[in-house]
Amino acid sequence: MTITGIQTSTRDEVLGALREAEQFVLVTHENPDGDALGSLVAMHGVLSALGKDSIMYIGREEFPLPYEYAFFDLEGVVNDIPADLAQRTIVFLDCGNFDRNSVEVGDVPIVNVDHHHDNTLFGTINHIVPDASCTAEILWDLMSSLEVPTTPEIADALYVGLVTDTGGFMYENTGARAHVMAAELIEAGVDVHAIYRNLYEGVPESKLALLTRALNSVRRYDDGRLTFGRLTREDFAQTGAEESYTEGIIDHLRSVNATKVAALVRERNGNSKVSLRATDGSVDVSVIARAQGGGGHRQAAGFTTEMSPSELVAFLREAIGAQLDG
């Protein structure tokens, strides 16, 4: 089921680059999530099936990965940029802007494959498909023209990208293609129950403790339009939780009745990382994030700030009101 629309020409360019080049290095964004890792592993499998020399790069600062992604087979991943980088084509996957990866590329071809609508188009070839549910969906589409069989390993990787970026098929980015893709991947051998167990069960006790603190911090503003939660440095230190354990917490805030925007703030040394989620499409949170130097999707975005909690709440209330009240 081919993705159609404005990206037809760039699709052909990407296919040409993948067929013609022989050596690749694959990268994704910092703090890689399920779609980033799934796309990385799947693209590596696709290129290997085509007989290409493919290297996956993830900086050593990203390890250990969050516990829910520990099941990924990352054998062969390198933590240093290969010495022959100048001879390789770099494929950026699920990376909305160049600054979300520490790679210094120099003068080499860049293939930029992503689904973020605010992608900064930093590639030599930019294949950006905003109506795709995830970057994994774009790779699934490309595979059909490359005539690469969907092995169980590729299918698992693509399914992880799909299920995590659609919130288990709950988010508004879940279209008909996502369900067709899921059906094809299951037919190719995905063990849905095993994937869900790896992603969503086996929760560390410290993550439960962190969730408790986040929920206890919740405040609501403007008749519930903004549901705001905050985790301090002390919360992480006292629970022994890692920052990656915040994954999924914001969905609890998003689900509260009358919420238009959910915000979760995680304090770090000297600044705070803010995650935003919209509920019904009436607020584009990527606009709010970009105003503070961040970015993302209409429904999910984020930024880093040095504002105090009170300043941040005031900013968010004003930004939400500007969209809802004109």
Buried (B, 14 or more C-beta within 10 A) or exposed (E): EEBEEEBEEBBEBBBEBBEEBEBBBBBBBBBBBBBBBBBBBBBBBBBBBBEBBBBBBBBEEBEEBBBBBEBBEBEEBEEEBBEEBEEBBBBBBBBBBBEBBEBEBEEEBBBBBBBBBBBBEBBEBBBBBBBBBBBBBBBBBBBEBBEBEBBEBBBBBBBBBBBBBBBEEEBBBBBEBBBEBBEBBEEBBBBEEEBEEBBBEEEBEBBEBBBEBBEEBBEBBBEEBBBBBBBBEEBBEEBEBBBBBBBBBBBBBBEEEEBBBBBBBBBEEEEBBBBBBBBEEEBBBBBBBBEBEBBBBBBBBBBBBEBEBEEBBEBBBEBBBEBEEE
